[in-house]
Amino acid sequence: MSNTSKQYDAVIARCRDLFVKKMKDYGPAWRILRPQSVTDQIFIKAKRIRTLEVNGETKVGEGIWPEFIGIINYGVMGLVQLERGYSDTVDMTAEEALALYDRHINATKELMIAKNTDYGEAWRDMRISSYTDLILSKIQRTKEIENNNGNTLVSEGIDANYQDMINYSVFALIKHDEGAE
């Protein structure tokens, strides 16, 4: 399990680095997005991954791995939007956004550790394409919850679905780093 924790941190360091660079380019302009728009952004990325997995080729020169990074970063943005609500203007500094990024990633990693202990690292025996399908399923669940104004009877909320999408994406990138395709 300690190897998983270190691998998780290495993947997140790459994602966080890109988040920081984009914040320098755009600032936290994503604060304007409603949570439903964040969900749709994640859907676009997951759908592209699945299309590339099925077709085996890309027309725009980028493979699936940057899309998993995008899912992680948009997932964190979604968690922030759920916590803070969306804004009509950019209402926080890049430093505040980064502090929220770190807090939400830490909570998401804690969830991964708890589930990973219960499931005995079963994710290591899964195919990367299964993570894609699970992310698409989580997106569909999230859309249903959003369409129901965030209400559920017995299911986890939107935040838990975003966290699972982040964690499945981290698993895919760990497996990629280990040489799995």
C-alpha positions in Angstrom: 0.0 0.0 0.0 2.9 2.4 0.7 3.9 2.1 -3.0 0.4 3.0 -4.1 0.5 6.1 -1.8 3.8 7.2 -3.4 2.6 6.5 -6.9 -0.6 8.4 -6.2 1.5 11.4 -5.0 3.7 11.3 -8.1 0.6 11.4 -10.4 -1.0 14.2 -8.4 2.3 16.2 -8.5 2.1 16.1 -12.4 -1.6 17.1 -12.3 -1.0 19.9 -9.8 1.9 21.2 -11.8 -0.3 21.5 -14.8 -3.0 23.1 -12.7 -0.5 25.7 -11.4 0.7 26.5 -14.9 -2.9 26.9 -16.2 -3.6 29.2 -13.2 -0.7 31.4 -14.3 -2.2 31.5 -17.8 -5.9 31.9 -17.0 -6.2 32.4 -13.2 -9.2 30.7 -11.6 -11.5 31.5 -14.6 -13.1 28.1 -14.0 -14.9 29.6 -11.0 -17.6 30.9 -13.4 -18.5 27.3 -14.4 -21.6 25.8 -12.8 -21.0 22.2 -11.5 -23.1 20.8 -14.4 -20.6 22.4 -16.8 -17.7 20.8 -14.9 -19.5 17.4 -15.2 -19.9 18.0 -18.9 -16.2 18.9 -19.3 -15.3 15.6 -17.5 -17.7 13.8 -19.8 -16.0 15.2 -22.9 -12.6 14.0 -21.7 -13.9 10.5 -20.7 -15.8 10.1 -24.0 -12.6 11.0 -25.9 -10.6 8.5 -23.9 -13.2 5.8 -24.7 -13.3 6.7 -28.4 -9.5 6.5 -28.6 -9.5 3.2 -26.8 -12.0 1.8 -29.2 -10.6 3.3 -32.4 -6.9 3.1 -31.5 -5.9 6.4 -33.2 -6.0 10.1 -32.6 -6.6 12.8 -35.2 -5.4 15.7 -33.0 -2.1 14.2 -31.8 -2.9 13.9 -28.1 -3.4 10.5 -26.5 -5.5 9.5 -23.6 -3.1 10.3 -20.8 -3.5 14.1 -20.8 -7.3 13.4 -20.7 -7.0 11.5 -17.5 -5.0 14.4 -16.0 -7.8 16.7 -17.2 -10.4 14.5 -15.4 -8.4 14.8 -12.2 -8.1 18.6 -12.4 -11.7 19.1 -13.5 -12.8 16.8 -10.7 -11.0 19.0 -8.2 -12.6 22.1 -9.7 -16.0 20.4 -9.4 -15.4 19.7 -5.7 -14.5 23.3 -5.2 -17.6 24.5 -7.1 -19.8 22.2 -5.0 -18.3 23.6 -1.8 -18.2 27.3 -2.8 -20.8 27.5 -5.5 -20.1 29.1 -8.8 -19.4 32.8 -9.2 -20.3 35.3 -11.9 -16.7 36.7 -11.6 -13.4 35.3 -10.6 -13.6 35.6 -6.9 -10.5 34.0 -5.6 -6.8 34.2 -6.1 -4.7 31.5 -7.6 -3.2 30.9 -4.2 -6.6 30.3 -2.7 -7.6 28.0 -5.5 -4.4 26.0 -5.0 -5.0 25.7 -1.3 -8.5 24.3 -2.1 -7.0 22.0 -4.7 -4.6 20.6 -2.1 -7.3 20.1 0.5 -9.7 18.3 -1.9 -6.9 16.1 -3.3 -5.9 15.2 0.3 -9.5 14.2 1.1 -9.8 12.3 -2.1 -6.5 10.4 -1.4 -7.8 9.5 2.1 -10.9 8.1 0.5 -8.7 6.1 -1.9 -6.7 4.7 0.9 -9.8 3.6 2.8 -11.4 1.9 -0.2 -8.1 0.4 -1.3 -7.7 -1.2 2.0 -11.2 -2.7 1.9 -10.9 -3.8 -1.7 -7.3 -5.2 -1.4 -5.9 -3.1 -4.3 -8.3 -4.9 -6.8 -7.7 -1.9 -9.1 -4.3 -3.3 -9.9 -5.9 -6.3 -11.7 -8.3 -4.2 -13.7 -8.0 -3.0 -17.3 -7.5 0.7 -17.9 -10.5 0.6 -20.2 -12.6 -0.5 -17.2 -11.6 2.7 -15.4 -12.9 4.6 -18.4 -16.2 2.8 -18.3 -16.5 3.4 -14.6 -15.8 7.1 -15.0 -18.5 7.3 -17.7 -20.9 5.5 -15.4 -20.0 7.9 -12.5 -20.6 10.8 -14.9 -24.1 9.5 -15.8 -24.9 9.1 -12.1 -23.7 12.6 -11.5 -25.9 14.0 -14.3 -28.9 12.2 -12.8 -28.2 13.6 -9.4 -27.7 17.1 -10.9 -31.0 16.7 -12.8 -32.6 15.9 -9.4 -31.2 19.1 -7.9 -28.6 17.2 -5.9 -31.1 15.0 -4.1 -30.6 11.3 -3.6 -32.6 8.7 -1.7 -29.8 6.3 -0.7 -26.9 7.1 -3.0 -23.7 9.0 -2.5 -23.7 12.6 -3.6 -22.0 14.4 -6.5 -18.8 15.0 -4.4 -18.3 11.2 -3.9 -18.7 10.6 -7.6 -16.1 13.3 -8.5 -13.7 11.8 -6.0 -14.2 8.3 -7.6 -13.6 9.8 -11.0 -10.4 11.4 -9.8 -9.2 8.1 -8.2 -10.0 6.0 -11.2 -8.0 8.5 -13.3 -5.1 8.3 -10.9 -5.1 4.5 -11.1 -5.1 4.7 -14.9 -2.0 7.0 -14.8 -0.2 4.8 -12.3 -0.8 1.8 -14.5 0.4 3.8 -17.5 3.6 4.8 -15.6 4.1 1.1 -14.9 4.0 0.3 -18.6 0.4 -0.9 -18.9 -1.5 0.3 -22.0 
